[in-house]
Amino acid sequence: MSPDHKIPNEVLEWLLESSNPSVRYRTMLELLDYSPKDPEIQQTYKEILNWKPVLKIKKAMHPEGYWTVKVEKGKIIGKGTEYRTFNTTHWVLGYLAEYGLTRKEDFVNIASNRYLNLQKEDGDFWQHLSCLYGLNLHTFSKLGFNSDPRIQKTIELVTSSIRHDNGYLCDLNERKKKPKGREIKSCFRGTLKVLFGLSEFPSLWDQLYTKKLIDYFLNRELIFKRNKPTELVVKNAELLVFPFTYREGLLETLYPFLKMGYGNHPKCVRAWELFESKKLLDGRFPLEWNPTNKYLRPGTRGEHNKWVTFYAYLLYKLKET
């Protein structure tokens, strides 16, 4: 990082505290460029495996590799690919990826493969929800499945289903009544998740569909309405959100653009300035929204937050590389 955006020493020390071994681990690996073979890295990884939130996930997993939730009328969901609550299998795998774990852990590998084996023939998982399969691209890349044929099948779906306005939609919205004389617009949230997922696959960044996706957001200065440029496309787009869900947030919007080399593009300026305005006086960043869930509780909304601060300084690093 450049001197202007160097992590303040007190913030770095805070991120490296042992109380959150996952943030410590990812700070060393992704911000400080430690070698994966470094003894301190390996010790911290062991601490993650024995950390209470991870042990809770392991204990709650069905032996076959899934997590269930009781919903209305006592119905149990989670054995399939249902996209409900924030505690079913899809979400839990995402949390494990954020904790820094990969398929090399047996329980992660079992659950990941079971979920991927539920994939539909065309690469979809459930009702062609682009938010779901976009997030899956991100999650399974982090878990070590980049080259897996099932993930490649989902990428083929992404390739074939980009829409007239360079975005994505799901079956639920495709069935809506079309406005007279017009096509239904793509879903901003679902489209964002697809770009978020593709950002983990550098070999795809020069593909035509990826460039169309990028244009979709650049035409909106990332998060603003095209016809009302002072208004947000969706109300939560300006918030610092963690962990990442089907809702939108500023961190996951900036992340793919900075990672793919658009950090200094003029159409990214307003979103970046909004992000920088969130920085607290001590150099930390607050959590502004999080999903209610059992397995990754990042902290209290409105207070400085290690997860958000880690991602914030990762954005600075990406912007300068």
Disulfide bonds with the S-S distance in Angstrom:
none
